[in-house]
């Protein structure tokens, strides 16, 4: 009798070990979304708005969401998606299919939340959802003077100042040896455009060449702008995340997913695809610019992380 019990149990552990080994040899593939859902997604109704947010996130196949303007809707959205919910304050939050095993937040609670997210193969990423302020409105009709790039830059200076502080604090927070080899993803509503967009070749689209300083904070430190990396040709109509609800306003890219890998090419996190989700989303045919639940489009970037065995030296 003991042998009949022992053999199945032994086989269970052997097969379990083989399955775990095979899992560790597979690349991790996951999707990251950043989305400012506009006052909790409730602008069109306390029930219908968040329901639309839930439908869009589910249809997007996002695994980890950097949410801004969560404003009381996050727990309900996470529960409907069966995601873990990691909020900080009322504004920023993280919703994740995978466990958030440690809070690694820095800076002001309204503007930054961080979580150490454990992927299925037990490797971890440092994930941050941020919201940055701006000094002056330059998106509404008549508020922008493209002949004065200096004034346009000044309108977004607050986002640059805060991002410098946030990045510095993140670097300090993750300097402990236990975070060695952990990739970092910083996603959110930056309320600033990018120096990668307002370039001479796109002068006909933006009517100005502007070296937006906010974008340099992360780019100059080796972070990659996942959208522009995968879509190197500037197309204002396709790039824009602001704003699907107000077509008469300036249409710009102000929501970003930045990432930085491990430093060695073989171990790098790789962005594989990136899409903007707005009222044109094909999978939810009933959406229009009037019923899309946010004034921001959502941005989704897919990532591939090479298998553990593939990164071994």
C-alpha positions, 0 to 999 in steps of 0.5 A: 500500500505504501508503494502505491501511495509513494509512487504517485506522490513522487511522480507528482513532485517530479512532474511539478518540478519539470513544469516549473523548470519549463516555465522558467525557460519560457519568456515572460510576455505581458501587457502594460496599460497606462490610463487616466480614466477621468474622474473615476470614469464617472463623467457619463454616469456613476455606473455606466462610466466605470463599466465602460472602463472595465470593458476596455481594460478587459478587451485590451488584454492588459495585465498591469495598469497604471491608473490616474484619476482613480477617484474611488473607482479602482476597487470596483474595477479591480474586483470586476477584472479579478486584479490586485488593487494597489492604490496610494491616495485618491489619484494614482493606483496600480491594478495588476493580474499578478501579485504586488509583493511590496510597496515601493512608492516615493514622492507625493501620494497624489502623484506617484505609487509604486509596486514590486510586481511578481510575474508568473516565473517569480521574477519581479518588475518595479512598476510606477503609476505617476501623474504630473502637473502643468503650469498653464493650459495650452491645449484648449483652443486659442491658448497656444502660441506656437511662435513662442516655444519658450512659453510653451515649455514654461507651461509644462515646467512643473511636470519636469520638476516633479519628474526629476524628483520622482526619478531621483527618489525611485533610483534611491529607493531601488539601490538596495542589493535586493533590487539588483536586476529588477527592470523599471517601468514608469507609466502615467499622465505626464501632462507634457509633450515629448521632444521625440515628437516636436522635431523638424520633420514634423513641423507641418504637424505641430507648427513648432520644434520644441525640445520638451524638457520633461521627456529628457528626464527619463530619456537621458537616463536610458529609459525608452519611450515604448510608443516612439520606439515602436512607432518611430515615424511621427503621426500626430493623429495616431500618436495622440492620447489627448484627447478623444473626447474634445477634438477641437482641443490640441491633439497631443501625446501626453501619456507614456510608458517608459521602461529600463531593462537590466543593462545587459542586452541579453537580459533586456526587457523588450517592448514588442507592440504598443497601441493607443485605445480610444473611441476607435477601438474595434473590439467595442463597436458601441464606443464613440467619441461621446461614449468613450469614458475618458478624456485621455486615450489609453496606451498599451505596450506589450513586453517580452522578457527573455527566459531565465535560462536564456540570460544565463552567462 
